[in-house]
């Protein structure tokens, strides 16, 4: 494979320089002549000869051909090639290891026991995977050791083991539901009543106070209580909250500058090794060379663009939006899956230095179901109270 260079020679009277090249018996494979410029393709071995006779002329390499081009790029991207090969080797080795073991079972104690036993039997984090025969033996030994385990399966997902466990079933007595009333947990406006057992004492859109009976466990015959039972059901009501949130007066905006850098990042587990340190503030574009969802190793080229921070005063619309978002986040901490925010309204705003304190009124649909034990109260006692 020939090694050749395409060069340009800049200076006054380039024909004079060309005559010197011909005198030195240097092979020319391509020639372009301009007033103050020559473009030549020569053998790489003759490049030094031309540099030695250049006098005041300027010589630049435009392109490379053959083996020299490969050598040039190898030297230029040497570190990248080394990291690429290192990444491939690590990818092969680490793909045969286990980095996470997850036991699936609702009982926390059983999960702990199974993890401990697996560790003792040879299935451990940051160790190599076991083959099928070894895995089957480990499963049998674990079942022999832990008599409460009826079935176990170890499934492999990349560098993770998912361990599914079932314990032996024993007959368990159901908790007996004692006589009770369903009462309101909070002051609220009733939105929905879903009664399975008991006598409904309130209607939708009724206001109730905390502790007030909504579904009674007492059974009436006309106006007289004749028996009692366990009231069952759910009640949802509209509950009210007042939330205070602090919002900054100014928002940060990043302005892109013209400064740019190219860097290489090697990430092993959660630790990053950067070949070139980025700017203090920057925008990053990442191009992954090696990345796998199965192993915690990646190699990437990063393009960093320097940025600077600008501060801009929030508009009233932006302020309201941020305040509502903060209030929703705060209220959602208290809510369960079957509960939701119905409405929100800003009551007032107070400026405090660099922040604005916002008061927000929030309407929430909540499960207001609570219980009142009536097992020790007799129907006769209740009838006397109502006389």
C-alpha positions as CSV (number, residue, x, y, z in Angstrom):
1,X,0.0,0.0,0.0
2,X,1.5,3.4,-1.1
3,X,1.9,6.2,1.4
4,X,1.4,9.5,-0.3
5,X,0.6,13.1,0.7
6,X,-1.3,15.9,-1.0
7,X,0.4,19.1,0.0
8,X,0.1,22.8,-0.9
9,X,3.1,25.2,-1.2
10,X,2.4,28.8,-0.7
11,X,4.7,31.7,-1.6
12,X,5.9,34.1,-4.3
13,X,7.1,32.5,-7.6
14,X,6.2,28.8,-6.8
15,X,7.7,27.8,-10.1
16,X,11.1,28.4,-8.6
17,X,10.3,25.9,-5.8
18,X,9.0,23.4,-8.4
19,X,12.3,23.5,-10.2
20,X,14.1,22.7,-7.0
21,X,11.8,19.7,-6.4
22,X,12.5,18.4,-9.9
23,X,16.2,18.9,-9.3
24,X,16.0,16.7,-6.2
25,X,14.3,14.0,-8.4
26,X,11.2,13.9,-6.2
27,X,8.3,12.0,-7.9
28,X,5.2,14.1,-8.5
29,X,1.9,12.2,-9.1
30,X,-0.4,15.2,-9.4
31,X,0.3,18.9,-10.0
32,X,-1.9,22.0,-9.8
33,X,-0.3,25.4,-10.4
34,X,-1.7,28.8,-9.3
35,X,-0.1,32.3,-9.1
36,X,1.2,31.9,-5.5
37,X,0.3,28.2,-4.8
38,X,1.3,24.7,-5.9
39,X,-0.7,21.6,-5.1
40,X,1.2,18.3,-5.4
41,X,0.8,14.7,-4.6
42,X,4.1,13.1,-3.5
43,X,5.5,10.0,-1.8
44,X,5.4,10.3,2.0
45,X,9.2,9.5,2.1
46,X,9.9,12.6,0.0
47,X,8.0,15.0,2.4
48,X,11.1,15.6,4.6
49,X,13.2,16.5,1.5
50,X,10.7,19.1,0.5
51,X,10.6,20.6,4.0
52,X,14.5,20.8,3.9
53,X,14.4,23.0,0.8
54,X,11.4,25.1,1.6
55,X,13.3,28.4,2.3
56,X,10.5,31.0,2.9
57,X,7.7,28.9,1.4
58,X,4.9,27.6,3.6
59,X,4.0,23.9,3.3
60,X,0.7,22.4,4.5
61,X,-0.6,18.8,4.3
62,X,-4.1,18.8,2.6
63,X,-4.7,15.0,2.6
64,X,-3.1,11.6,3.2
65,X,-3.3,8.4,1.2
66,X,-2.5,4.7,1.8
67,X,-0.8,3.4,4.9
68,X,0.2,6.9,6.1
69,X,-3.5,7.8,6.4
70,X,-4.2,4.8,8.5
71,X,-1.2,5.5,10.7
72,X,-2.2,9.2,11.1
73,X,-5.8,8.3,12.2
74,X,-4.5,5.6,14.5
75,X,-2.2,8.1,16.3
76,X,-4.9,10.8,16.4
77,X,-7.6,8.4,17.9
78,X,-5.2,6.2,19.8
79,X,-6.9,6.8,23.2
80,X,-10.4,6.2,21.7
81,X,-9.2,2.9,20.2
82,X,-7.7,1.8,23.5
83,X,-10.9,2.7,25.4
84,X,-13.0,1.0,22.7
85,X,-11.0,-2.3,23.0
86,X,-11.1,-2.0,26.8
87,X,-14.8,-1.5,26.7
88,X,-15.4,-4.5,24.5
89,X,-13.2,-6.7,26.8
90,X,-15.0,-5.4,29.9
91,X,-18.4,-5.9,28.1
92,X,-17.5,-9.6,27.5
93,X,-16.3,-10.2,31.1
94,X,-19.0,-8.2,32.9
95,X,-21.8,-9.7,30.9
96,X,-20.9,-13.0,32.6
97,X,-21.4,-11.5,36.1
98,X,-24.4,-10.8,38.3
99,X,-24.9,-7.2,39.5
100,X,-28.3,-7.5,41.1
101,X,-30.4,-10.2,42.7
102,X,-34.1,-9.4,43.3
103,X,-36.3,-11.8,45.3
104,X,-40.0,-11.4,44.5
105,X,-42.2,-12.1,47.5
106,X,-44.6,-9.9,49.6
107,X,-43.0,-11.0,52.9
108,X,-39.9,-8.9,53.7
109,X,-38.5,-11.6,56.1
110,X,-38.7,-14.4,53.5
111,X,-36.9,-12.1,51.0
112,X,-34.1,-11.6,53.5
113,X,-33.9,-15.4,54.3
114,X,-33.7,-16.3,50.6
115,X,-31.1,-13.7,49.8
116,X,-28.9,-14.9,52.7
117,X,-29.3,-18.5,51.7
118,X,-28.5,-17.8,48.0
119,X,-25.3,-15.9,49.1
120,X,-24.2,-18.9,51.2
121,X,-24.9,-21.3,48.3
122,X,-22.9,-19.4,45.8
123,X,-25.3,-17.0,44.1
124,X,-23.8,-13.6,45.0
125,X,-23.7,-10.0,43.6
126,X,-20.5,-9.1,41.7
127,X,-19.7,-12.8,41.1
128,X,-19.9,-14.9,37.9
129,X,-23.1,-16.6,36.9
130,X,-23.7,-20.2,37.7
131,X,-24.5,-22.8,35.1
132,X,-27.9,-24.6,34.8
133,X,-26.9,-27.7,36.7
134,X,-25.5,-25.7,39.6
135,X,-28.5,-23.5,39.7
136,X,-30.9,-26.5,40.0
137,X,-28.8,-27.9,42.8
138,X,-28.9,-24.6,44.7
139,X,-32.7,-24.5,44.3
140,X,-33.1,-28.0,45.8
141,X,-30.7,-27.2,48.7
142,X,-32.6,-24.0,49.5
143,X,-35.9,-25.9,49.6
144,X,-34.5,-28.5,51.9
145,X,-33.1,-25.9,54.2
146,X,-36.2,-23.6,54.4
147,X,-39.3,-25.8,55.0
148,X,-41.7,-22.9,54.5
149,X,-40.7,-22.6,50.8
150,X,-42.8,-24.6,48.4
151,X,-41.4,-23.4,45.1
152,X,-38.5,-21.3,43.8
153,X,-37.4,-20.3,40.4
154,X,-34.2,-18.3,39.4
155,X,-34.5,-16.5,36.1
156,X,-31.6,-14.7,34.4
157,X,-32.1,-11.2,32.8
158,X,-28.8,-10.0,31.5
159,X,-26.7,-9.3,34.6
160,X,-29.6,-9.7,37.0
161,X,-31.2,-12.7,38.7
162,X,-35.0,-12.6,39.4
163,X,-35.8,-15.1,42.1
164,X,-39.5,-16.0,42.4
165,X,-40.6,-17.7,45.6
166,X,-43.8,-19.3,46.9
167,X,-44.3,-20.3,50.4
168,X,-46.3,-23.3,51.6
169,X,-50.0,-22.4,52.3
170,X,-51.4,-22.9,55.7
171,X,-55.1,-22.4,56.6
172,X,-55.5,-19.1,58.2
173,X,-58.6,-17.8,60.0
174,X,-60.1,-14.7,58.6
175,X,-60.2,-11.7,61.0
176,X,-63.8,-11.4,62.2
177,X,-65.4,-8.0,61.5
178,X,-66.9,-6.8,64.8
179,X,-70.0,-4.5,64.9
180,X,-69.1,-1.0,63.9
181,X,-70.2,2.3,62.4
182,X,-68.5,4.0,59.5
183,X,-67.8,7.6,60.4
184,X,-66.2,10.6,58.7
185,X,-62.4,10.9,59.2
186,X,-62.5,14.7,58.5
187,X,-64.8,17.6,58.0
188,X,-66.0,17.2,54.4
189,X,-68.6,17.4,51.7
190,X,-69.8,13.9,50.8
191,X,-69.1,13.1,47.1
192,X,-69.8,9.4,47.0
193,X,-71.0,6.6,49.3
194,X,-70.4,2.9,48.4
195,X,-72.1,0.9,51.1
196,X,-71.9,-2.9,51.2
197,X,-73.4,-3.5,54.7
198,X,-75.2,-1.3,57.2
199,X,-77.7,1.6,57.1
200,X,-76.7,4.7,55.2
201,X,-77.5,7.8,57.3
202,X,-76.2,10.6,55.0
203,X,-76.6,11.6,51.4
204,X,-74.3,12.8,48.7
205,X,-73.7,16.6,49.0
206,X,-74.3,16.5,52.8
207,X,-71.7,18.3,54.9
208,X,-70.3,16.1,57.7
209,X,-68.1,16.8,60.7
210,X,-65.2,14.7,61.8
211,X,-66.6,11.6,63.7
212,X,-70.1,11.9,62.4
213,X,-71.8,8.6,61.4
214,X,-72.3,8.0,57.7
215,X,-73.1,4.3,57.5
216,X,-74.6,2.9,60.7
217,X,-74.0,-0.6,62.0
218,X,-77.3,-0.5,64.0
219,X,-80.3,-2.2,62.3
220,X,-83.7,-0.5,62.7
221,X,-87.2,-1.9,62.6
222,X,-89.3,1.2,62.2
223,X,-87.8,3.6,64.8
224,X,-86.3,0.9,67.1
225,X,-82.8,-0.6,67.0
226,X,-83.2,-4.4,66.9
227,X,-79.6,-5.6,66.2
228,X,-76.1,-4.5,65.1
229,X,-73.6,-5.6,62.5
230,X,-70.3,-4.7,60.9
231,X,-70.9,-1.7,58.6
232,X,-68.9,-2.1,55.4
233,X,-68.3,0.4,52.7
234,X,-66.3,3.4,51.5
235,X,-67.0,7.1,51.6
236,X,-65.4,9.8,49.6
237,X,-65.6,13.5,50.4
238,X,-64.4,16.9,49.4
239,X,-61.7,18.1,51.8
240,X,-60.1,21.5,51.9
241,X,-56.5,22.5,52.4
242,X,-54.6,25.8,52.5
243,X,-51.0,25.4,51.3
244,X,-48.1,28.0,51.5
245,X,-45.3,27.8,48.9
246,X,-42.2,30.0,48.3
247,X,-41.5,30.8,44.7
248,X,-38.3,32.6,43.5
249,X,-38.9,36.0,41.8
250,X,-36.4,35.2,39.1
251,X,-35.8,32.1,36.9
252,X,-32.5,30.9,35.6
253,X,-31.9,30.7,31.8
254,X,-28.9,29.2,30.2
255,X,-27.3,31.1,27.3
256,X,-25.2,29.1,24.8
257,X,-21.7,30.4,24.1
258,X,-19.4,29.7,21.2
259,X,-16.8,27.7,23.2
260,X,-16.8,24.0,22.5
261,X,-14.9,20.9,23.6
262,X,-14.9,17.2,22.7
263,X,-14.3,14.7,25.5
264,X,-14.4,10.9,26.2
265,X,-16.2,9.5,29.2
266,X,-15.8,6.0,30.6
267,X,-18.5,5.0,33.1
268,X,-18.1,2.0,35.3
269,X,-21.1,1.4,37.7
270,X,-21.9,4.9,38.9
271,X,-18.4,6.3,38.6
272,X,-17.3,8.4,35.6
273,X,-13.8,8.9,34.3
274,X,-13.4,11.9,31.9
275,X,-10.5,12.3,29.6
276,X,-11.2,16.0,29.1
277,X,-12.8,18.0,31.9
278,X,-15.9,20.0,30.7
279,X,-16.6,23.7,31.5
280,X,-18.1,24.7,34.8
281,X,-21.5,25.2,33.1
282,X,-22.2,23.5,29.8
283,X,-24.7,21.8,27.5
284,X,-23.8,18.2,26.6
285,X,-24.5,16.1,23.6
286,X,-23.6,12.4,24.1
287,X,-22.8,9.8,21.4
288,X,-22.6,6.3,22.9
289,X,-19.9,4.0,21.5
290,X,-20.5,1.2,24.0
291,X,-23.7,1.0,26.1
292,X,-25.6,-2.0,27.4
293,X,-28.7,-2.3,29.6
294,X,-27.3,-5.6,30.9
295,X,-23.9,-4.4,32.2
296,X,-23.0,-1.2,34.2
297,X,-20.3,0.0,31.8
298,X,-20.4,2.6,29.0
299,X,-18.1,4.5,26.7
300,X,-19.1,7.7,25.1
301,X,-17.9,10.8,23.1
302,X,-19.3,14.0,24.6
303,X,-19.6,17.4,22.9
304,X,-19.5,20.2,25.5
305,X,-20.8,23.7,24.7
306,X,-20.1,26.4,27.3
307,X,-23.1,28.2,28.8
308,X,-23.7,31.1,31.2
309,X,-26.6,31.9,33.4
310,X,-29.0,34.7,32.9
311,X,-31.7,35.7,35.5
312,X,-35.1,36.8,34.3
313,X,-38.0,38.0,36.4
314,X,-41.0,35.6,36.3
315,X,-44.3,36.8,34.7
316,X,-47.5,36.5,36.8
317,X,-48.6,33.6,34.6
318,X,-45.2,31.8,35.2
319,X,-45.4,32.5,38.9
320,X,-48.9,31.0,39.2
321,X,-47.9,28.0,37.2
322,X,-45.0,27.2,39.5
323,X,-47.1,27.9,42.6
324,X,-49.8,25.4,41.5
325,X,-47.1,22.8,40.6
326,X,-45.5,23.2,44.0
327,X,-48.9,22.9,45.8
328,X,-49.9,19.8,43.8
329,X,-46.6,18.2,44.7
330,X,-47.1,19.0,48.4
331,X,-50.7,17.7,48.5
332,X,-49.9,14.6,46.5
333,X,-47.6,13.5,49.3
334,X,-50.7,13.0,51.5
335,X,-53.0,11.4,48.9
336,X,-53.5,7.7,48.1
337,X,-54.1,6.1,44.7
338,X,-57.9,6.5,44.8
339,X,-57.7,10.2,45.9
340,X,-57.2,13.3,43.7
341,X,-57.1,17.1,43.5
342,X,-60.4,18.6,42.3
343,X,-59.5,22.3,42.2
344,X,-57.0,24.9,43.3
345,X,-57.1,28.7,43.7
346,X,-54.6,31.4,44.7
347,X,-55.7,33.4,47.7
348,X,-52.8,35.9,48.1
349,X,-49.2,36.6,47.4
350,X,-46.6,38.3,49.7
351,X,-43.2,39.4,48.4
352,X,-40.3,38.4,50.7
353,X,-36.8,39.5,49.5
354,X,-36.0,37.3,46.5
355,X,-39.0,35.1,47.0
356,X,-42.8,35.4,46.8
357,X,-44.9,33.5,49.4
358,X,-48.1,32.2,47.8
359,X,-51.2,31.0,49.7
360,X,-53.2,28.4,47.7
361,X,-56.7,26.9,48.5
362,X,-56.9,23.3,47.3
363,X,-60.0,21.1,47.1
364,X,-59.3,17.4,47.3
365,X,-61.4,14.2,46.8
366,X,-60.3,11.9,49.7
367,X,-61.4,8.6,51.2
368,X,-62.9,9.9,54.5
369,X,-63.8,6.4,55.7
370,X,-63.2,5.8,59.4
371,X,-64.6,3.3,62.0
372,X,-66.3,3.4,65.3
373,X,-66.5,0.3,67.5
374,X,-70.1,-0.5,68.7
375,X,-69.5,-4.1,69.8
376,X,-69.9,-3.2,73.5
377,X,-73.0,-1.1,73.0
378,X,-76.4,-3.0,73.2
379,X,-79.4,-2.1,71.1
380,X,-81.4,-1.5,74.4
381,X,-78.9,1.1,75.5
382,X,-79.1,2.9,72.2
383,X,-83.0,2.8,72.2
384,X,-83.0,4.4,75.7
385,X,-80.7,7.2,74.5
386,X,-83.0,8.0,71.6
387,X,-86.1,8.1,73.8
